[in-house]
Amino acid sequence: MELLQLTYFRDAAKLENFSKVAQKHYVAQPAVSHTISKLEKELGVKLFNRSGNRVTLNEHGEAFYEDVEAALERLERGKRRILNMKENTVKVLMFEGSIVLIPMIADFKKQYPDTEIILIENQQADLIIRSRPFEEEDKYITIPLFTERIMVALPKDNPLSKKDSIFIEDIRNQPIIGLLHGSKMYRQLKSHFDLMDYTPNIVVSSGNSTTIAEYVKNGFGIAFFPELSWSGVAGADIVIRPFAEFDCRRTIYVSYKKGAALNDAAKTFIDFGQEYFRKNGYAPIE
């Protein structure tokens, strides 16, 4: 049984005419008839009812068609997968860390100029970057990309900015900018805060790092900043300090769908990213 026989059979079942199959494949009509006759001989049954130029599946053909269609579709998926693995394009969706990831991507492009990185805003991406693994663990492969400390951001004229590290007692009465209830960072910090009987006085909730930085810079309060991801928005008017009593960190992950055939460019991108952050002191910690 040959692939060409199955292809001609499937197309004849759809087009119901051997001549149209011949036209589709740029061959003579007798070649199609001969190929399908060989298939029928091998199977030991006729697959079509023939009436003039029209052919229709008989009961044997209908039973056979379902499996042939599934087999050819699976082969086509395999072909697409191989072609995809050869492509030099990586589509990336970034939920978190764009401020630090964009310089990393720029360095990647310098080393791999033939690879095209496409930043997209939907989950048709090859790689998805976010601060937590997907809950559907059975559907995604998740790899830690880098780990960063959560720090305290203060306006430079705040007296606490002169300290090397910040104790909870230092900020117990300080207004807090930006911390979102329910966010992963909130949950991580809360586990430490609860041990110290501290409830942050959140006066502005926001997930926009630039907005939070503006509030802090202008003296409306202090904020809790991911050290690396938000480093580009701090500026000269903001001082970043670690917590004195605990070390709270978050990890940024890169994920892709299970069963997806990552091309070589995507695999190289992941390896490059991990090495990039390791060299800069932010190796992923699980």
C-alpha positions as CSV (number, residue, x, y, z in Angstrom):
1,M,0.0,0.0,0.0
2,E,1.5,3.3,-1.1
3,L,1.0,6.8,0.0
4,L,0.1,7.8,-3.6
5,Q,-2.7,5.2,-3.7
6,L,-4.1,6.5,-0.5
7,T,-3.9,10.1,-1.7
8,Y,-5.7,9.4,-4.9
9,F,-8.3,7.3,-3.1
10,R,-9.1,10.2,-0.7
11,D,-9.3,12.8,-3.4
12,A,-11.5,10.6,-5.5
13,A,-13.8,10.1,-2.6
14,K,-14.1,13.8,-2.2
15,L,-14.2,14.8,-5.9
16,E,-16.2,11.7,-7.1
17,N,-14.4,11.9,-10.4
18,F,-11.1,10.3,-11.5
19,S,-10.5,13.0,-14.1
20,K,-10.7,15.8,-11.5
21,V,-8.2,13.8,-9.4
22,A,-5.9,13.6,-12.4
23,Q,-6.2,17.3,-13.0
24,K,-5.4,18.1,-9.4
25,H,-2.2,16.0,-9.5
26,Y,-1.3,16.9,-13.1
27,V,-1.3,13.3,-14.3
28,A,-3.3,11.4,-16.9
29,Q,-6.7,10.0,-15.9
30,P,-5.7,6.4,-16.7
31,A,-2.9,6.7,-14.1
32,V,-5.4,7.5,-11.4
33,S,-7.6,4.6,-12.4
34,H,-4.7,2.2,-12.5
35,T,-3.4,3.3,-9.1
36,I,-6.8,2.9,-7.4
37,S,-7.3,-0.4,-9.1
38,K,-4.0,-1.6,-7.7
39,L,-5.2,-0.5,-4.2
40,E,-8.5,-2.4,-4.6
41,K,-6.7,-5.5,-5.8
42,E,-4.4,-5.3,-2.7
43,L,-7.4,-5.0,-0.4
44,G,-9.4,-7.6,-2.3
45,V,-12.5,-5.5,-2.6
46,K,-13.9,-2.7,-4.7
47,L,-14.0,0.7,-3.1
48,F,-16.2,2.7,-5.5
49,N,-19.4,2.4,-7.3
50,R,-18.8,3.6,-10.9
51,S,-21.5,5.2,-13.0
52,G,-20.1,6.9,-16.2
53,N,-17.6,9.5,-15.1
54,R,-18.9,9.6,-11.6
55,V,-17.5,7.4,-8.8
56,T,-18.9,7.2,-5.3
57,L,-17.8,5.2,-2.2
58,N,-19.4,1.9,-1.6
59,E,-19.7,0.4,1.9
60,H,-16.1,-0.9,1.8
61,G,-14.9,2.5,0.6
62,E,-16.8,4.4,3.3
63,A,-15.3,2.1,6.0
64,F,-11.8,2.6,4.6
65,Y,-12.1,6.3,4.0
66,E,-12.3,7.2,7.6
67,D,-9.0,5.6,8.5
68,V,-7.3,6.9,5.4
69,E,-8.4,10.5,6.1
70,A,-7.1,10.2,9.7
71,A,-3.8,8.7,8.6
72,L,-3.1,11.3,5.9
73,E,-4.0,14.1,8.3
74,R,-1.6,12.8,10.8
75,L,1.1,12.6,8.2
76,E,0.4,16.1,7.2
77,R,0.7,17.3,10.8
78,G,4.0,15.5,11.0
79,K,5.2,17.3,7.9
80,R,4.1,20.7,9.3
81,R,5.9,19.9,12.5
82,I,9.1,19.2,10.7
83,L,8.8,22.3,8.6
84,N,8.1,24.3,11.7
85,M,11.3,22.9,13.4
86,K,13.3,24.2,10.4
87,E,11.9,27.7,10.6
88,N,14.0,30.5,12.1
89,T,11.2,32.4,13.7
90,V,10.1,32.6,17.4
91,K,6.9,34.2,18.5
92,V,7.0,35.4,22.1
93,L,4.3,36.6,24.4
94,M,5.5,38.6,27.4
95,F,3.2,39.0,30.4
96,E,6.0,40.0,32.7
97,G,9.5,41.4,32.7
98,S,9.5,43.2,29.4
99,I,11.9,45.9,30.6
100,V,14.6,43.4,31.2
101,L,13.6,40.9,28.5
102,I,13.9,43.4,25.7
103,P,17.6,44.0,26.3
104,M,18.1,40.2,26.5
105,I,16.3,39.8,23.2
106,A,18.5,42.5,21.7
107,D,21.6,40.6,22.8
108,F,20.1,37.4,21.4
109,K,19.6,39.1,18.0
110,K,23.2,40.2,17.9
111,Q,24.4,36.6,18.4
112,Y,21.7,35.1,16.1
113,P,20.9,37.8,13.5
114,D,19.1,35.3,11.2
115,T,16.5,34.4,13.8
116,E,13.4,36.6,13.8
117,I,11.8,37.3,17.2
118,I,8.2,38.3,16.8
119,L,6.6,39.9,19.9
120,I,2.8,39.2,19.9
121,E,-0.1,39.8,22.2
122,N,-2.0,36.5,22.0
123,Q,-1.5,33.0,23.1
124,Q,-0.7,31.7,19.6
125,A,2.9,32.3,20.7
126,D,5.6,29.7,20.6
127,L,6.8,30.9,24.0
128,I,4.9,32.6,26.8
129,I,6.8,34.5,29.5
130,R,5.0,35.1,32.9
131,S,5.6,35.2,36.6
132,R,3.9,31.9,37.4
133,P,3.4,28.5,35.8
134,F,0.1,27.8,34.1
135,E,-2.4,26.0,36.3
136,E,-3.1,23.5,33.5
137,E,0.2,21.7,34.1
138,D,-0.9,18.9,31.9
139,K,-1.1,21.3,28.9
140,Y,2.2,23.3,29.3
141,I,5.9,22.7,29.7
142,T,7.3,25.4,32.0
143,I,10.9,26.3,32.4
144,P,12.3,28.9,35.0
145,L,14.0,31.7,33.2
146,F,15.4,34.0,36.0
147,T,14.8,34.7,39.6
148,E,14.8,38.2,41.2
149,R,14.4,39.7,44.6
150,I,11.4,41.8,45.6
151,M,12.8,45.1,47.0
152,V,11.5,48.3,48.7
153,A,11.4,51.4,46.5
154,L,11.5,54.8,48.3
155,P,11.8,58.4,47.1
156,K,15.4,59.5,47.5
157,D,14.4,62.2,50.1
158,N,12.7,59.6,52.4
159,P,14.9,59.2,55.5
160,L,14.7,55.4,55.1
161,S,16.7,55.8,51.8
162,K,19.8,56.3,53.9
163,K,19.5,52.7,55.3
164,D,21.2,49.7,53.7
165,S,18.1,47.5,54.3
166,I,14.5,48.0,55.4
167,F,12.9,46.5,58.5
168,I,9.1,46.0,58.7
169,E,9.0,48.3,61.7
170,D,10.5,51.0,59.4
171,I,7.6,50.9,57.0
172,R,4.7,49.9,59.3
173,N,3.0,53.3,59.0
174,Q,4.2,54.1,55.5
175,P,1.6,54.4,52.6
176,I,2.1,51.6,50.0
177,I,1.8,52.2,46.3
178,G,0.9,49.7,43.7
179,L,0.6,46.3,45.5
180,L,-2.3,44.5,43.9
181,H,-4.4,42.2,46.2
182,G,-4.4,38.7,44.8
183,S,-1.3,39.1,42.7
184,K,1.5,36.5,43.1
185,M,3.8,39.2,44.5
186,Y,1.2,40.1,47.1
187,R,0.8,36.5,48.1
188,Q,4.6,36.0,48.4
189,L,5.1,39.1,50.5
190,K,2.0,38.4,52.7
191,S,3.4,35.1,53.8
192,H,6.3,37.1,55.3
193,F,4.2,40.0,56.5
194,D,1.8,37.7,58.4
195,L,4.7,36.4,60.5
196,M,5.4,40.0,61.6
197,D,1.8,41.0,62.1
198,Y,2.1,43.6,59.3
199,T,-0.7,44.7,57.0
200,P,0.4,47.1,54.3
201,N,-1.5,50.3,54.1
202,I,-2.2,50.3,50.3
203,V,-3.3,53.7,49.1
204,V,-2.9,53.1,45.4
205,S,-3.3,49.8,43.6
206,S,-1.7,49.5,40.2
207,G,0.1,47.0,38.0
208,N,1.7,49.6,35.9
209,S,5.3,50.0,36.9
210,T,5.8,53.5,35.3
211,T,2.7,54.8,37.2
212,I,3.9,53.3,40.5
213,A,7.4,54.8,40.0
214,E,5.8,58.3,39.4
215,Y,3.8,58.0,42.7
216,V,6.9,57.0,44.6
217,K,9.1,59.6,43.0
218,N,6.6,62.3,44.0
219,G,6.4,61.2,47.6
220,F,3.0,59.6,47.7
221,G,4.4,56.5,49.4
222,I,6.8,53.5,49.0
223,A,6.4,50.5,46.7
224,F,7.6,46.9,46.5
225,F,9.5,46.4,43.3
226,P,10.8,43.3,41.5
227,E,14.5,44.1,41.4
228,L,15.3,43.3,37.8
229,S,12.0,43.5,36.0
230,W,11.2,47.1,37.1
231,S,14.8,48.3,37.3
232,G,14.4,50.5,34.2
233,V,11.6,52.6,35.7
234,A,13.2,53.4,39.1
235,G,15.4,56.4,37.9
236,A,17.6,58.7,39.9
237,D,14.8,59.9,42.2
238,I,14.0,56.5,43.6
239,V,16.2,54.4,45.9
240,I,15.9,50.6,46.0
241,R,16.6,48.7,49.2
242,P,16.3,45.0,50.2
243,F,14.2,43.8,53.2
244,A,16.3,43.3,56.3
245,E,14.4,40.4,57.8
246,F,13.7,38.1,54.9
247,D,14.6,37.5,51.3
248,C,11.5,37.3,49.1
249,R,12.1,36.3,45.5
250,R,10.0,35.7,42.4
251,T,10.7,33.6,39.3
252,I,9.9,34.4,35.7
253,Y,9.0,31.4,33.6
254,V,8.9,30.6,29.9
255,S,6.2,28.2,28.9
256,Y,5.1,26.4,25.8
257,K,2.3,24.0,25.0
258,K,2.9,20.3,25.5
259,G,3.0,18.5,22.2
260,A,4.2,21.6,20.3
261,A,7.2,21.0,18.2
262,L,9.6,23.8,19.2
263,N,12.0,24.7,16.4
264,D,15.7,25.0,17.0
265,A,15.4,28.8,17.2
266,A,13.0,28.6,20.1
267,K,15.1,26.1,22.0
268,T,18.2,28.3,21.5
269,F,16.2,31.3,22.7
270,I,15.4,29.5,26.0
271,D,19.0,28.3,26.5
272,F,20.3,31.8,25.7
273,G,17.9,33.5,28.1
274,Q,18.8,31.2,31.0
275,E,22.5,31.7,30.4
276,Y,22.1,35.5,29.9
277,F,20.4,35.9,33.4
278,R,22.9,33.4,35.0
279,K,25.8,35.5,33.9
280,N,24.1,38.6,35.3
281,G,23.5,37.0,38.7
282,Y,19.8,36.1,38.3
283,A,20.0,32.4,37.7
284,P,16.6,30.8,38.1
285,I,15.8,29.3,41.5
286,E,13.0,26.8,42.0
